[in-house]
Amino acid sequence: MKLQNTFLIVLTVAALAGIPRMAPGQVTLDDFSTGPYQKTLTTGFDQSFQTGGMIGSERFTTFFFCLTKTCAPQANPFGQAGSFQISPATPTAPSALIYSAGYKATPELVVIYGQRASLNLKKIPPPTYDRLRLSFDGNTAITNFLIYAWSGNTNVSTLSCHIFPHEYPFTVDLPYENFQLKAGTGADFTNISAMSLVLTDDFITGGNDWAITKFEGILDIAPLGDVTCDNH
């Protein structure tokens, strides 16, 4: 009987080890497991709505080398492709938003939540929640990052930073206190109506690749992330 109980305990521990656990102090805004989409460009732009389990049930993406249908030659001199993909999990990789650019190809990706309908986001208000967080699977070169937070159509705050290369998974925290006034009275983090993430390469040599696996709101009691975005 003692041997049988020991065997059952071992089986139980092994089973529990395989159960995914939600880290304490977070609310997932998008884990990119729903709304799959992909696009490859060498010029011009693409816009798309994806629906699913993300915050607001909808995500809007704009991917472009320039804002017109054709680009000047210097925008992509070697005609290299840039691409992004929203991919569900596979046996070898988590669900992710993946960006890839060729040599001297420097496309820009904008991801918007609340484009067509207000988020009315009250799930992550301060002081209980004090930051947003991006979880990266990796980043091969310096990435320019900018986030806009809206409360209505006129009150906007922004936060920006350079995200440096990391070979392994890492997190980037976006503290509410680091957001700066952009327009009106700024964003009210007790009632966010829309958010947009803007990501592009830092240098004209392009060739950057990265993947984001999760976008979250984080409780003030949770440990700090690996990197803190602070407008530098």
Kinemage of the C-alpha trace (Angstrom):
@kinemage 1
@onewidth
@group {chain A} dominant
@subgroup {mainchain}
@vectorlist {calphas} color= white
{ca met a 1} P 0.000 0.000 0.000
{ca lys a 2} L 2.833 2.408 0.828
{ca leu a 3} L 4.476 1.743 -2.532
{ca gln a 4} L 1.140 2.280 -4.303
{ca asn a 5} L 0.582 5.624 -2.554
{ca thr a 6} L 4.083 6.752 -3.467
{ca phe a 7} L 3.432 5.850 -7.099
{ca leu a 8} L 0.185 7.853 -7.079
{ca ile a 9} L 1.960 10.876 -5.597
{ca val a 10} L 4.615 10.716 -8.325
{ca leu a 11} L 1.921 10.531 -11.016
{ca thr a 12} L 0.061 13.488 -9.493
{ca val a 13} L 3.187 15.664 -9.363
{ca ala a 14} L 4.035 14.761 -12.953
{ca ala a 15} L 0.512 15.661 -14.094
{ca leu a 16} L 0.511 18.985 -12.267
{ca ala a 17} L 3.879 19.852 -13.805
{ca gly a 18} L 2.265 19.698 -17.221
{ca ile a 19} L -0.574 22.103 -16.382
{ca pro a 20} L 0.036 25.668 -17.673
{ca arg a 21} L -0.049 28.184 -14.844
{ca met a 22} L -1.152 31.800 -15.006
{ca ala a 23} L 1.519 33.976 -13.457
{ca pro a 24} L 0.136 35.950 -10.500
{ca gly a 25} L -0.939 39.544 -10.981
{ca gln a 26} L -1.760 39.762 -14.656
{ca val a 27} L -4.638 40.030 -17.120
{ca thr a 28} L -4.062 38.948 -20.711
{ca leu a 29} L -5.039 41.510 -23.341
{ca asp a 30} L -3.812 39.460 -26.308
{ca asp a 31} L -1.874 36.212 -26.514
{ca phe a 32} L -2.165 36.002 -30.337
{ca ser a 33} L -3.754 32.564 -30.145
{ca thr a 34} L -6.798 33.758 -32.115
{ca gly a 35} L -7.284 35.907 -35.210
{ca pro a 36} L -4.518 34.351 -37.338
{ca tyr a 37} L -3.205 36.492 -40.188
{ca gln a 38} L -0.060 37.013 -42.233
{ca lys a 39} L 1.215 39.415 -44.867
{ca thr a 40} L 4.407 39.871 -46.887
{ca leu a 41} L 5.221 43.113 -48.725
{ca thr a 42} L 8.062 44.693 -50.674
{ca thr a 43} L 6.232 48.013 -51.102
{ca gly a 44} L 2.989 49.729 -50.146
{ca phe a 45} L 0.760 48.827 -47.220
{ca asp a 46} L -1.806 46.391 -45.894
{ca gln a 47} L -4.629 46.851 -43.397
{ca ser a 48} L -6.662 44.103 -41.746
{ca phe a 49} L -9.098 43.412 -38.901
{ca gln a 50} L -8.772 40.156 -36.968
{ca thr a 51} L -11.336 38.904 -34.476
{ca gly a 52} L -11.035 36.546 -31.538
{ca gly a 53} L -10.218 36.378 -27.862
{ca met a 54} L -8.104 39.543 -27.679
{ca ile a 55} L -9.237 42.553 -25.619
{ca gly a 56} L -12.249 44.151 -27.310
{ca ser a 57} L -12.616 40.994 -29.462
{ca glu a 58} L -10.868 42.744 -32.327
{ca arg a 59} L -7.368 43.715 -33.435
{ca phe a 60} L -6.528 46.048 -36.335
{ca thr a 61} L -3.158 45.889 -38.080
{ca thr a 62} L -1.490 48.258 -40.514
{ca phe a 63} L 1.723 47.038 -42.127
{ca phe a 64} L 3.611 49.293 -44.508
{ca phe a 65} L 6.835 50.461 -46.094
{ca cys a 66} L 5.204 53.799 -46.881
{ca leu a 67} L 1.732 55.309 -46.660
{ca thr a 68} L 1.075 55.232 -50.419
{ca lys a 69} L 0.535 52.249 -52.706
{ca thr a 70} L 4.073 52.513 -54.087
{ca cys a 71} L 7.292 53.546 -52.372
{ca ala a 72} L 10.260 55.590 -53.486
{ca pro a 73} L 13.274 53.374 -54.348
{ca gln a 74} L 15.169 54.432 -51.213
{ca ala a 75} L 12.395 52.984 -49.032
{ca asn a 76} L 13.521 49.467 -49.979
{ca pro a 77} L 16.480 49.706 -52.397
{ca phe a 78} L 17.032 45.951 -52.812
{ca gly a 79} L 13.352 45.044 -53.021
{ca gln a 80} L 13.559 42.800 -49.983
{ca ala a 81} L 10.437 41.452 -48.319
{ca gly a 82} L 9.078 42.400 -44.930
{ca ser a 83} L 6.449 40.257 -43.270
{ca phe a 84} L 4.408 39.766 -40.152
{ca gln a 85} L 2.334 36.850 -38.958
{ca ile a 86} L -0.131 36.212 -36.145
{ca ser a 87} L 0.270 32.522 -35.532
{ca pro a 88} L -1.459 30.094 -33.144
{ca ala a 89} L 0.697 27.802 -31.041
{ca thr a 90} L 2.413 24.834 -32.677
{ca pro a 91} L 4.073 21.767 -31.134
{ca thr a 92} L 7.380 23.664 -31.188
{ca ala a 93} L 6.405 27.305 -30.541
{ca pro a 94} L 3.891 29.420 -28.591
{ca ser a 95} L 1.275 31.582 -30.267
{ca ala a 96} L 2.904 34.848 -31.310
{ca leu a 97} L 2.975 38.037 -33.332
{ca ile a 98} L 6.051 37.604 -35.534
{ca tyr a 99} L 7.858 40.307 -37.540
{ca ser a 100} L 10.637 39.793 -40.077
{ca ala a 101} L 12.404 42.221 -42.402
{ca gly a 102} L 15.066 41.756 -45.080
{ca tyr a 103} L 18.215 43.774 -45.686
{ca lys a 104} L 17.490 47.524 -45.836
{ca ala a 105} L 13.799 46.682 -45.612
{ca thr a 106} L 12.334 48.655 -42.718
{ca pro a 107} L 8.572 48.182 -42.680
{ca glu a 108} L 6.459 49.462 -39.822
{ca leu a 109} L 3.776 47.507 -38.006
{ca val a 110} L 0.918 49.163 -36.108
{ca val a 111} L -1.408 47.058 -33.933
{ca ile a 112} L -4.552 48.785 -32.657
{ca tyr a 113} L -7.131 47.670 -30.099
{ca gly a 114} L -10.383 49.661 -30.045
{ca gln a 115} L -10.253 50.889 -33.655
{ca arg a 116} L -13.962 50.475 -34.461
{ca ala a 117} L -15.507 50.200 -30.986
{ca ser a 118} L -14.317 51.628 -27.668
{ca leu a 119} L -12.551 49.166 -25.390
{ca asn a 120} L -14.067 50.744 -22.265
{ca leu a 121} L -11.148 49.076 -20.573
{ca lys a 122} L -11.704 49.141 -16.822
{ca lys a 123} L -10.089 45.777 -16.024
{ca ile a 124} L -6.617 47.166 -15.424
{ca pro a 125} L -7.040 50.509 -13.599
{ca pro a 126} L -4.438 51.984 -11.235
{ca pro a 127} L -3.410 51.687 -8.484
{ca thr a 128} L -4.138 47.942 -8.491
{ca tyr a 129} L -2.555 47.605 -11.926
{ca asp a 130} L 0.378 49.896 -12.565
{ca arg a 131} L 1.741 48.812 -15.955
{ca leu a 132} L 1.288 46.996 -19.219
{ca arg a 133} L 3.729 44.321 -20.384
{ca leu a 134} L 4.960 42.854 -23.656
{ca ser a 135} L 6.472 39.367 -23.557
{ca phe a 136} L 8.990 38.771 -26.348
{ca asp a 137} L 10.246 35.382 -27.502
{ca gly a 138} L 13.307 37.211 -28.839
{ca asn a 139} L 14.539 40.259 -30.767
{ca thr a 140} L 17.483 40.300 -33.194
{ca ala a 141} L 18.151 44.060 -33.488
{ca ile a 142} L 17.144 47.374 -31.912
{ca thr a 143} L 13.410 47.913 -32.323
{ca asn a 144} L 11.714 51.293 -32.045
{ca phe a 145} L 8.591 50.960 -29.917
{ca leu a 146} L 5.783 53.458 -29.305
{ca ile a 147} L 2.418 52.964 -27.605
{ca tyr a 148} L -0.549 55.345 -27.650
{ca ala a 149} L -3.317 55.139 -25.036
{ca trp a 150} L -6.594 56.978 -25.690
{ca ser a 151} L -9.477 57.977 -23.449
{ca gly a 152} L -12.013 59.149 -25.993
{ca asn a 153} L -10.912 60.775 -29.235
{ca thr a 154} L -8.932 63.706 -27.851
{ca asn a 155} L -7.159 62.615 -24.663
{ca val a 156} L -3.975 60.756 -25.538
{ca ser a 157} L -0.792 59.676 -23.737
{ca thr a 158} L 2.292 58.005 -25.223
{ca leu a 159} L 5.301 55.982 -24.149
{ca ser a 160} L 8.303 55.068 -26.284
{ca cys a 161} L 11.626 53.279 -26.015
{ca his a 162} L 14.302 51.364 -27.885
{ca ile a 163} L 14.068 47.622 -27.318
{ca phe a 164} L 17.532 46.111 -27.581
{ca pro a 165} L 18.411 42.653 -28.933
{ca his a 166} L 17.738 39.657 -26.709
{ca glu a 167} L 18.467 36.111 -27.795
{ca tyr a 168} L 16.093 34.514 -25.312
{ca pro a 169} L 12.546 35.335 -24.106
{ca phe a 170} L 12.226 38.579 -22.110
{ca thr a 171} L 9.570 41.015 -20.926
{ca val a 172} L 9.163 44.766 -21.440
{ca asp a 173} L 7.147 46.696 -18.812
{ca leu a 174} L 5.204 49.834 -19.792
{ca pro a 175} L 4.528 51.693 -16.505
{ca tyr a 176} L 1.517 53.996 -16.462
{ca glu a 177} L 3.626 56.624 -14.681
{ca asn a 178} L 6.053 56.791 -17.621
{ca phe a 179} L 3.388 57.724 -20.181
{ca gln a 180} L 3.614 61.339 -21.339
{ca leu a 181} L 0.844 63.738 -22.322
{ca lys a 182} L 0.265 63.770 -26.065
{ca ala a 183} L -3.074 65.564 -26.463
{ca gly a 184} L -5.992 66.870 -24.448
{ca thr a 185} L -5.739 65.915 -20.786
{ca gly a 186} L -3.945 62.654 -21.527
{ca ala a 187} L -5.171 59.091 -21.108
{ca asp a 188} L -7.250 58.137 -18.089
{ca phe a 189} L -6.012 54.650 -17.190
{ca thr a 190} L -9.247 53.904 -15.350
{ca asn a 191} L -11.051 54.088 -18.709
{ca ile a 192} L -8.981 53.345 -21.809
{ca ser a 193} L -10.931 53.440 -25.069
{ca ala a 194} L -8.144 52.410 -27.461
{ca met a 195} L -4.477 51.469 -27.579
{ca ser a 196} L -2.046 51.236 -30.470
{ca leu a 197} L 1.421 49.667 -30.621
{ca val a 198} L 3.885 50.946 -33.243
{ca leu a 199} L 7.021 48.914 -34.005
{ca thr a 200} L 9.748 49.452 -36.580
{ca asp a 201} L 13.476 48.908 -37.098
{ca asp a 202} L 15.877 51.405 -35.544
{ca phe a 203} L 18.377 51.482 -38.436
{ca ile a 204} L 18.013 51.694 -42.218
{ca thr a 205} L 19.932 48.432 -42.604
{ca gly a 206} L 16.734 46.637 -41.598
{ca gly a 207} L 16.945 42.885 -41.242
{ca asn a 208} L 15.271 42.771 -37.843
{ca asp a 209} L 13.216 39.835 -36.579
{ca trp a 210} L 11.188 39.551 -33.375
{ca ala a 211} L 8.187 37.767 -31.888
{ca ile a 212} L 5.785 38.943 -29.175
{ca thr a 213} L 3.911 36.190 -27.353
{ca lys a 214} L 1.718 38.183 -24.981
{ca phe a 215} L 0.340 41.671 -24.195
{ca glu a 216} L -0.833 42.037 -20.594
{ca gly a 217} L -1.862 44.291 -17.737
{ca ile a 218} L 0.249 43.720 -14.609
{ca leu a 219} L -0.607 44.138 -10.906
{ca asp a 220} L 1.531 46.474 -8.823
{ca ile a 221} L 2.504 43.577 -6.540
{ca ala a 222} L 3.960 41.531 -9.411
{ca pro a 223} L 7.748 41.375 -9.938
{ca leu a 224} L 9.233 43.822 -12.423
{ca gly a 225} L 9.880 42.741 -15.985
{ca asp a 226} L 13.305 42.380 -17.573
{ca val a 227} L 13.160 45.790 -19.299
{ca thr a 228} L 11.270 48.972 -18.378
{ca cys a 229} L 10.161 51.316 -21.155
{ca asp a 230} L 11.022 54.892 -20.099
{ca asn a 231} L 11.016 57.120 -23.216
{ca his a 232} L 14.687 56.429 -24.012
